[in-house]
Amino acid sequence: MIHLDRRHLLTGASGLVATAFLPTPAKANDTLLSPMAMRSDIAILCDAYASLHPGLYRYLTPANFQRQRQCLDRFAATPHTLGDFYLALSAFTASVRCGHSFPNPANQTPAVASALFGKPDRLPFAFRWLDRRMIVTADLGSGHHLPIGSEVVAIDGISARDMLAKMLPYARTDGSNDARKVADLGIPGDADEPTFDVLRALLFPSSGPSARVVVRISGRGEAIVCPLMTAAARNRALRHSSKDSPYGWTFEVRGQVGIMTMPTWAVFHEKWDWRGFIDTSLDTAVDRQLSGIVIDVRDNGGGLDCGAAIIARLIEAPLPADSYSRHVRYRKIPDRLAPYLKTWDRSFKDWGASAIGPDAAGFYTLTRPGDATDTDTIQPKGRRFAGRVAVLVGPKNASATFGFAGLMQRQRLGTLVGEQTGGNRRGINGGAFFFIGLPASGVEVDLPLIAYWPETPQPDAGIMPDITVSARTSDIQAERDTALMRAVVVVS
């Protein structure tokens, strides 16, 4: 199954992307990087992408890639701050139109992360974008009791619409599926460091401990001053660990329907039996003879392939996990790039006999999964749940959850309800990663290694749900979850 977004492992566990990459001059955002320093990093990054990135030319032509490289070189003709260089790299990787290719905030060294987005400048409310409007979904400590569904019109004199427009060129997605960009620019976003926070810190830095916010409540505009928060304080306000899960997973029975909510599958850092949670939940569904279950992954950008553990409880016979073939750009990495590439699995550096080719276009067909958590075939496990299944989906589903949604729909294991997913039906890149450490600046850039190709030509789009239920401001204001309500009806 297309899966695996294990990019957070190196900072949280082994620390392989470490301060060894970090030169002293990059430790402050007001220190200027020299043209020579930036161009040396640009050369390493472009060499690695051109040599190893399997999806580089899925949407870019080689000529367009070179033009993007030239834009970077022109930018680097004069000294710039680390923050400006980070933005330039973000715009460059965004041009590849691969949702797994970017200078990942979660994988930066502590010094770089502190310099770029370590200030106590987090907004004290959560929000999502609807029709390019910033709609509040939770007040996290504004001091003004912002109602759910109120609209933030401007922050520090900059209109919310202008903020969004300025941020979009730096945000990542797969192909032309821009709904994923917009979804990721909400709070909470799909990351330890939400994209909005990172870009706001660099594009619209706060000048003090508070923000001047213009908010529209019930059609009436009001100017307020909100205290800004540290990242840790805002995270505590956002994340609601359940008694059963440190990641907010829940399983609730309402009448004859079970509702499994899974905000993330990035379950790397806690010693928690997530498989046991899935099995216990489905055992409950079987024991109580529930008519159906709803699996809510709308806010879930992926992580481990947790979906395979769910599917194993829904099937009677072994199920091929993918209709996509795997392809890489190399068999063994070039020696010249080895000093800059870190990963959690050394086998990614030399695929050996598992890489068949190259073909005329220079691709190798990969005959093995990316890493040990991947699988080609899902085996039935335990007692099968034979009731109806609905999956709530949306634009954040761009990695493991994109693959899960596609498999559930193709195999008719459940009904997809909600909005078009993230990801792209033309295939995405992932499954294995290198983390490119750029030595002059200290910035890290993610590099996915496996391209997944569909069996037949597909549109440049995400997966459309079987039943479309679009989010509306009026529903948010009424705290009414119409997509969930529809899914419950489907499985009842």
Secondary structure, DSSP 8 states (H G I E B T S, - for coil): ------TTHIIIII--S-GGG--GGGGSTTSEE-HHHHHHHHHHHHHHHHHH-TTHHHHS-HHHHHHHHHHHHHHTTS-EEHHHHHHHHHHHHHTTT-TT-S--GGGS-HHHHHHHH-SS-B-SEEEEEETTEEEEEEESS-SS---TT-EEEEETTEEHHHHHHHHGGG---STT-HHHHHHHTSBS-SSSS-HHHHHHHHHS--SSSEEEEEEEETTEEEEEEEE-B-HHHHHHHH---BTTBTT--EEEEETTEEEEE-S-B---SS---HHHHHHHHHHHHHHTT-SEEEEE-TT---BS-HHHHHHTTT-SS-EE--SEEEEES-SB--GGGGGGEE-S-GGGGB-GGGEE---TTS-EEE-S-SSTT--SEE---SS---SEEEEEE-TT--SHHHHHHHHHHHTTSSEEEES--SS-TT--EEEEEEEEE-TTT--EEEEEEEEEEESS---SS----SEE----HHHHHTT--HHHHHHHHHH-
